[in-house]
Amino acid sequence: MIATIGTLLGAASAQADDGYCEHARGVATSQSALLMAPELYGTVGYVEQPDATDPAVSTNGARLFAGVRIRLGGVYQGLITRSRASADCERHTALDRVVGATEARAQAAKAKVLDDALDEATSMLGEAMRDLDARRAGAQDVNATRIRVDELRALAAEAHRALDALPKSSGSLTGALASYYDADAAVERADGRLRAAQGWDISLRAGYNRFFDGVDRSPYFAAVTASFNLGWLLQPSANKHAAVGRRRMIREGDGGTELDAVVASLSATVERETQREAQVKTLVDDLDAQQRQLAQIGGDASRRLRQTVWFEWVKLHAEHAYLEAHLESLHEVMGATGGPK
């Protein structure tokens, strides 16, 4: 009956294990493996070279050239790539927590109404059984009351199960969004470091270089190679502008980000549940008025009818409590998606 935010992104328990983090970390591990691992290389063939005794005379000789290279710049880029994946995972998880927190508040409000009503419902069942013993009511009346009580218990149990599977809501949802913005900023910082890491490199090489020309020389070699791109000096200011633009893009919500998609879905949910909340409130008020009218009539028949109306009122009251809490949480999130200034 209730369209919850779980229909937008799935249940929070499923979100926590939706494969996003596994994919992000798997891709990062795959990319960093090539960046961080040593590189083997080799060449074999004929190379023209000068004669050792007379440089003016060149001879052709077979040559084997092989070795291993370690790029310190690649190792650094690999570490940043993995760090970025962790920040990306945290950003995704943080958004799930925010979305789940709105649902948790709503389920908690619903569960409270049902829990509070169960004591009175159990009392009604006991009263119906005493009426049966005193022959003031029939077995059908008792069975009907028991079915209604069991229905409330099932609804309460379902609300508690849903609540247990969701992240607990604590404090302001505005504050809960801070973890998303922090993680998004961490992703942007990692991207900036990756861009900057492309401007320099230090390579360590060692290997075997053998000429098969009979000349006695050491075939082993080792070398350190460093490179630096002068464009690196221009990157800090450009990366700063990129970070500022990213924050503005998130704040204005027109960057096609994951948060933008969620906010769009939340907007549709708010509109839908606002209409439903008004309808349910009308029904709750109507049943409340019927209970007051039946209380004035008196008699066993009127009491049993009032109890029947009460059970329906409790279910609608629980739904209304859910919708009120959910809408309040959604408005809080919608008002907070402007992000950091």
WODA-V923639 format. One record per pair of residues at least 4 apart in sequence whose ideal C-beta (glycine too) atoms are under 6 Angstrom apart, sorted by the first residue. I is the first residue (numbers start at 0). GAP is how many residues later the second one is. D is the distance in whole Angstrom. If there is no record, write none. Layout:
BEGIN
[[I | GAP | D] [I | GAP | D]]
END
This chain:
BEGIN
[[2 | 4 | 6] [2 | 269 | 6] [3 | 99 | 6] [4 | 94 | 6] [4 | 97 | 6] [4 | 98 | 5] [5 | 5 | 5] [5 | 97 | 6] [7 | 257 | 4] [8 | 6 | 6] [8 | 90 | 6] [9 | 4 | 4] [9 | 5 | 6] [11 | 88 | 3] [11 | 154 | 5] [12 | 152 | 4] [14 | 81 | 4] [18 | 4 | 6] [19 | 72 | 5] [20 | 68 | 4] [21 | 4 | 6] [23 | 61 | 5] [23 | 64 | 5] [23 | 65 | 5] [24 | 60 | 5] [27 | 4 | 6] [27 | 53 | 5] [27 | 54 | 5] [27 | 57 | 3] [30 | 50 | 5] [31 | 4 | 5] [31 | 46 | 3] [31 | 49 | 5] [31 | 50 | 5] [32 | 4 | 6] [34 | 39 | 4] [34 | 42 | 5] [34 | 43 | 4] [35 | 39 | 5] [35 | 42 | 4] [37 | 30 | 5] [37 | 32 | 5] [38 | 30 | 5] [39 | 28 | 6] [41 | 24 | 4] [42 | 22 | 4] [43 | 20 | 5] [45 | 14 | 5] [45 | 16 | 6] [46 | 16 | 4] [47 | 10 | 5] [47 | 12 | 6] [49 | 5 | 4] [49 | 8 | 5] [50 | 6 | 4] [50 | 8 | 6] [51 | 163 | 5] [60 | 150 | 5] [60 | 151 | 6] [60 | 152 | 4] [61 | 150 | 4] [62 | 148 | 5] [63 | 146 | 5] [64 | 144 | 5] [65 | 141 | 5] [65 | 142 | 5] [66 | 138 | 6] [66 | 139 | 6] [66 | 140 | 2] [68 | 134 | 6] [68 | 136 | 5] [69 | 134 | 5] [70 | 130 | 6] [70 | 132 | 5] [71 | 130 | 4] [72 | 127 | 6] [72 | 128 | 4] [75 | 121 | 6] [76 | 120 | 5] [79 | 110 | 6] [79 | 113 | 5] [79 | 114 | 5] [82 | 107 | 6] [83 | 103 | 6] [83 | 106 | 4] [86 | 96 | 5] [86 | 99 | 4] [86 | 100 | 5] [86 | 103 | 6] [87 | 99 | 5] [89 | 4 | 6] [89 | 93 | 4] [90 | 92 | 4] [90 | 93 | 5] [93 | 85 | 4] [93 | 86 | 4] [93 | 89 | 5] [94 | 85 | 5] [95 | 4 | 6] [96 | 70 | 5] [97 | 78 | 5] [97 | 79 | 6] [99 | 4 | 6] [99 | 66 | 5] [99 | 67 | 5] [100 | 66 | 6] [100 | 68 | 4] [100 | 72 | 6] [100 | 75 | 6] [101 | 227 | 4] [101 | 228 | 6] [102 | 63 | 6] [103 | 62 | 4] [103 | 65 | 5] [104 | 64 | 5] [104 | 220 | 5] [104 | 224 | 5] [105 | 216 | 5] [105 | 219 | 5] [105 | 220 | 4] [106 | 52 | 5] [106 | 55 | 5] [106 | 56 | 4] [107 | 55 | 6] [108 | 212 | 4] [108 | 213 | 6] [108 | 216 | 4] [109 | 49 | 5] [109 | 208 | 5] [109 | 211 | 6] [109 | 212 | 4] [110 | 4 | 6] [110 | 48 | 4] [110 | 49 | 6] [110 | 52 | 6] [112 | 204 | 6] [112 | 205 | 4] [112 | 208 | 5] [113 | 41 | 6] [113 | 42 | 4] [113 | 204 | 5] [114 | 41 | 6] [116 | 4 | 6] [116 | 197 | 4] [117 | 34 | 6] [120 | 28 | 5] [120 | 31 | 5] [123 | 183 | 5] [124 | 20 | 5] [124 | 21 | 6] [124 | 24 | 5] [127 | 9 | 6] [127 | 14 | 5] [127 | 17 | 4] [128 | 13 | 6] [130 | 5 | 4] [130 | 6 | 4] [131 | 5 | 5] [131 | 10 | 5] [135 | 164 | 6] [136 | 4 | 4] [147 | 163 | 4] [170 | 4 | 5] [172 | 159 | 5] [172 | 160 | 5] [173 | 162 | 4] [176 | 159 | 5] [180 | 158 | 5] [180 | 159 | 5] [187 | 55 | 5] [187 | 58 | 5] [191 | 47 | 4] [195 | 39 | 5] [198 | 30 | 4] [198 | 33 | 3] [199 | 28 | 5] [200 | 26 | 5] [201 | 24 | 5] [202 | 22 | 4] [203 | 20 | 6] [204 | 18 | 5] [205 | 16 | 4] [207 | 11 | 5] [208 | 10 | 6] [208 | 12 | 5] [209 | 9 | 4] [234 | 4 | 6] [246 | 93 | 6] [248 | 6 | 4] [249 | 89 | 5] [250 | 87 | 5] [250 | 88 | 4] [252 | 7 | 5] [252 | 10 | 6] [255 | 4 | 6] [262 | 74 | 5] [265 | 64 | 6] [268 | 4 | 6] [269 | 4 | 6] [269 | 60 | 5] [272 | 4 | 6] [272 | 50 | 5] [272 | 54 | 6] [276 | 46 | 4] [279 | 36 | 6] [279 | 39 | 5] [279 | 40 | 5] [280 | 39 | 6] [282 | 33 | 5] [283 | 32 | 5] [283 | 33 | 6] [283 | 36 | 5] [286 | 22 | 6] [286 | 25 | 6] [286 | 26 | 4] [289 | 19 | 5] [290 | 15 | 6] [290 | 18 | 6] [293 | 8 | 5] [293 | 11 | 6] [293 | 12 | 4] [296 | 5 | 4] [297 | 4 | 6] [312 | 4 | 6] [321 | 4 | 6]]
END
